[in-house]
Amino acid sequence: MIRKIGVLSISLLCLAAITSCEKDFSEVGTNVVNNDKFETGEILLDVEITPKNIESVQADNINASISDYWLGVYNNPNAEKIEASIISQLGYISNLNNKDTDTTVFNLDKVILKIPYQATSTGTTDGVTRFKLDSILGNPDVATSIQVLENETYLNTLNPSDPSKRNTFFSDDEYLGDNVLSEGGIYQLKPKATDTTFIFDRVDRSSSLTGTTTYKDTIRAINSQKLKVPFLAIPLDITKMKTLFWDKFHSGEFLSKEAFDDYFRGIKIVATGSDGLLIPLNLASSPAPSVDFHYTISEVDGTTVKDTLQKKYSFPLAGVRNSHYKMTPATNSAPANNFVVQGTAGKMAKVKILGLDLSKSELTQQFKGDFNDNLNDYDIDDNGFLSLDELQKLFNYRKNILKSNSYLLMNDASLTFYINQAINNDSNIIPQQLFLYQNKENETGGISPTQLTDAYVDPTSFGGTLKKTDDNPEKYTFRITDYISKLLSGEENTTTDPLILKVYNPTDSPVNNNVLTTSVKSYNWNPRSVTLFNGNESANGTKRAVLKISYSKEK
């Protein structure tokens, strides 16, 4: 039902954008008019929410600059479980040399997959910088199972069926290859901010090339500020990596980048399990994520070792990179009259703005007999409900019979979604921003995800950010004044096609590098979720999803 505050001719509301310029208002725009010649009020229009599954999202770095690649398992019982994995090519290195001579001997000691964590410095004590890991989700007490495998699917940047176009990899694509490269098969991931070193046993070759004595050697990750940062270190099977890489450095497979990309098609870092944690990894970070081959060069005179030097070859995680999201239905279904939005390949919601719900007598009273003879021209159901399409017809009729003293200014239109705080009471783990756009039907009968004009006409006011009360998550609000004004006035190219609510992703911004793009991309690497109340007034009362329109009119 519609809530009416103050006396308002609904038909005039639609004309706000058209008629406001015809009178000399002292204050106009999106702010409420403040003087004694006007009265203000608001109406609340119901919305209808339909939850929608996201089958998959674009997941490659071919067509977008991706900041976060999530790795791990996140089992939020109120959202779909995510098993997030990473697929990446390795960068090519030229002029590799590990060929023994009469005076020099090369020995491979260790192979490590090294990826810095996203971490923030918390200060320095006694010359040691301390960190906290950023944005980890899930259960830190449960180890997450990780496997590194050889990828056997060629990651082409061009579309194989049409090489004139860029390729696209989606989050549910499958990648061939079951050759496990991680040492011991499965690596148990439990990241800590103190993981600033990786210690391993290295063979001591200082006195003998055939010796078996070992010593503890330490690997660190040093960033551009010369700080030792926490990092993920997964040992790889040295026998397999020796066969795949080390023994082929002087063969045709490593002769050129093209040959290398075709020979070794990358790695899959695969997370599995029923529970665990999810960590964001920036694959464009400093130091660069890499597969490192640690080796020893021994200078010899016959069988006598004269000197040793420890070195490494680093193959960066570069070229085509993709995310893979395996989604599993939530343990707990959303309560009645609630719905969930979740990023990655989770859930979004279709939002339909409903029309005016008034009885026929109320409708006649509202419009003061100006068109009593014309009510049969409108599609009014048994309960007196006018659809949005019928309201537009009504608005256009009313426009032709305006009285000279009947001007009204629409100040604002906002769409608000309230959070179910019984489920989501921690503002740190839910989305910090949602996004609203429109699925427009195109000329071919398909769907074109399209930016609302409010998102780029007035981006600072468009909203969608999380609002809190006493640090408790409360709601998300969008100001869609321009869209509603055009919709109710029946402006050309403004449609009633559904609005779509989703978790915000950086690629949703309509303006990048000062270039406006009205189409909405399907990327999303934000794994957070939130449970919201739908538009049912009897169930949710003042916390229901609602469209509020504020207005000013002449007294």
Salt bridges, closest charged atoms under 4 A:
GLU42 OE1 - LYS548 NZ 3.82
ASP46 OD1 - ARG544 NE 3.50
GLU80 OE2 - LYS347 NZ 3.81
GLU83 OE1 - LYS81 NZ 3.83
GLU83 OE1 - LYS326 NZ 3.85
ASP109 OD2 - ARG202 NE 2.94
ASP109 OD1 - ARG205 NH2 2.84
ASP134 OD1 - LYS132 NZ 3.72
ASP162 OD2 - LYS165 NZ 3.81
GLU174 OE2 - HIS324 NE2 3.84
GLU183 OE1 - LYS110 NZ 3.17
ASP195 OD1 - LYS192 NZ 3.73
ASP201 OD1 - LYS216 NZ 2.68
ASP217 OD2 - ARG202 NH1 2.53
ASP247 OD1 - LYS242 NZ 2.90
GLU253 OE2 - LYS248 NZ 3.64
ASP261 OD2 - LYS257 NZ 2.57
ASP262 OD1 - ARG265 NH2 3.01
ASP292 OD2 - LYS114 NZ 3.37
ASP292 OD2 - LYS312 NZ 3.85
ASP370 OD2 - ARG398 NH1 2.02
ASP370 OD1 - LYS403 NZ 3.55
GLU390 OE1 - LYS393 NZ 3.28
ASP412 OD1 - ARG479 NE 2.64
ASP471 OD1 - LYS468 NZ 3.62
ASP482 OD2 - LYS486 NZ 3.11
ASP508 OD2 - LYS502 NZ 2.64
GLU537 OE2 - ARG3 NH2 3.65
GLU537 OE2 - ARG544 NH1 3.93
